[in-house]
Amino acid sequence: MSTACAPTLSRFERTLASHDSATAALGEWCAAQRIAASAQIVADTEQGANEAATPAIRTALGVTAGEPLAFRHVRLRCGGAVLSDAKNWYVPARLTPAMNSALETTRTPFGTVVRPLGFRRERLESQRGRTEGCPAGTVLSHKAVLRLADSKAISLVIECYTRANLAKGAF
């Protein structure tokens, strides 16, 4: 990453830190940077993706080895720009049936679907650049747990933010 991009990356990090929902932060960022004509965030899901949760993921989510988890691998985009490649393990039993259905059948981002739960974000790791599991071109990597008001975890997410976040659009 060039030093010319560092101020933009710092602003991007502040935007992410100001929201419990990465989806909301990306929508705000997309609008501010004019990345696309519409700042709507869409989740392009990788159909059939399934990555087993490690014992560490299960511990972070507070679930037993036998408790069902769901997995969603998405690329969050604004217009044609992919802003994030994210892997999300979540606890279906802690969501409503309608939320689970939306996550299984739509391109609606996780943060948008579960927004009514009033979750808070607990950042576990943040690293400039690519961390293990992130694709080439990652400028920022996050690992976070989303928690309900009673502190129960609903999701563990690994987010890999792309260079597209550092560009200013023409809209």
Secondary structure, DSSP 8 states (H G I E B T S, - for coil): --GGGHHHHHHHHHHHHT-S-HHHHHHHHHHHHT-SSS--EEEEE-TT------HHHHHHHT--TTS--EEEEEEEEETTEEEEEEEEEE-GGGS-HHHHHHHHH----HHHHHGGG--EEEEEEEEES--TT--TTEEEEEEEEEE-TTS-EEEEEEEEEEGGGG-----
